[in-house]
Amino acid sequence: MNSAPLTSLAGWPTPLERAPRLAAALGLRESDLWIKRDDLIGLGAGGNKVRKLEYTVGAALAAGADTLVTVGAPQSNHARLTAAAGARLGLDVVLVFPGGPGGSRSGNLVLDALFGARVHWAGDVGPAGLVAAAEDVVEVLRGRGARPELIPFGGSSAVGARGYEQAGRELLSQVPALDLAVVAVGSGGTMAGLVAALGPDRVLGVDTGAMDEPAAAVAAMAGELTGSKVRDRLRIRGDQVGAGYGRLTEATAAALELAGRTEGIALDPVYTGRAMAGLVAAVEDGSVVPGRTTVFWHTGGLAGLFGHAEAVDRFGGALTEFPA
């Protein structure tokens, strides 16, 4: 695993910023809370998937690929950044989404097009059907003489998770006294890499509802990286999923407002907003306490906010007018 090829897609480290007003609003000490700004990664409007893509695309290039194929929801941050990585490296990109054209107005779809990706709409399929559709696309491309490589959902594999194993070490170089890192759990690779670097006791994951068994996925990838069994020690909150993946919850909406109005930080309604809601709940139930150094990992995803109908409806008309 240590010999996995890597291709450079960004400059490191990403900033680590204090969040004193947010900390005080949560009931922590002003010096307790930091935000790790992976939303400020330069490629493709930023986000955590870039770290994974350095390894998954590195492996694809080493295999001689000239085309990247991946899957996700239409608002997928991973798909957006795969498209951006392909543009930077001169690779063709095909994104395989469920549904059909016109079914989504996601902000990420605008960027997918801007970065030159092509989209294959797979129709009404579940996760297994989506992967099967992507495999069919790979075979079609091979039949046309291309050299495609299938990048896994969310970039999450033991190879992709290496990006966040490295990120965990990067964080320790910035804040050696770290007590806890809080991160959204989607496809699991980000948390898995952090667990490999920091240990399961120092990582709190907040499930976003993106998959049925996030703990199993995180444990499998972390186990491949470390050679140890960690599932029984993983810390994953499942109380922020609400009505399901992609649906805006009241707790998430409140967390978006809290981060925005205390620190001027924009979160998204699917991943980082839920992670912040999980942090709020963890302070309330005593899982996160004052006097300990906590880092909230901002994994990006802002573009998805602008294509999220519930969030746009809620906040789009919420400006407060100044009385004349």
C-alpha angles and dihedrals in degrees: 000000000000090000094058108135119247132201120201114242103157146010121264149253105039116216123276111207134188117241104198099157092048090047091053091048090053093049097255129121114272091244095050102077131067132171121219104213107215085146085075095062104127103228120095098341092313137261144142096285091075091071091053093045092057086068103032093046090041088058091046092053091048088055090053098254121169095177133048121209122188142160138225146119116301089258091050115148089197091056091049092052093044086056090049093047090051091051092050094048099039095248127139115241130204118188118201114207134173119245127026141283115296094025094106137035094192118166088228092060089061090055093044088059093043090055092051101249122154120224130218112197110212099193126223100350137140126226095284092047091050092054090047089053090051091050089052089052089052091053092048090051092049089051088056092053098259124133103227128182122199112226111203125247109287090359084274115154132109087270093053093042089063086077090066094041085061090043091055090055089047090054093050089054088056098042112017091176093061115153102176141004117202117204140166116251115218115141090355105240097109093054092042092056092047091049089052091053103034104025126248094274092064098049125076113190123197113208114229096190094249093131138020101241110025094164092058092050094047092046093049094052095041089049092054090051097045106024090231137106112247106158096105090052099047117119109214124157115211098182099096102061094092115169091354147285112329095016117119113237126201090243091052093047089051090049091051090053093045094053092043096048099042102039108009088244118147117215129182126244097237108045120003094032090056091045090054090048087053091052090050090051092046091055090047094052095042098250088120115039137187118266096041127100110249125182121199108207110221102206096182127233100149093140089064090061092068093055096044106105096200093049094045091050092048100045102022093078097031099096111129113228120224108237111242 
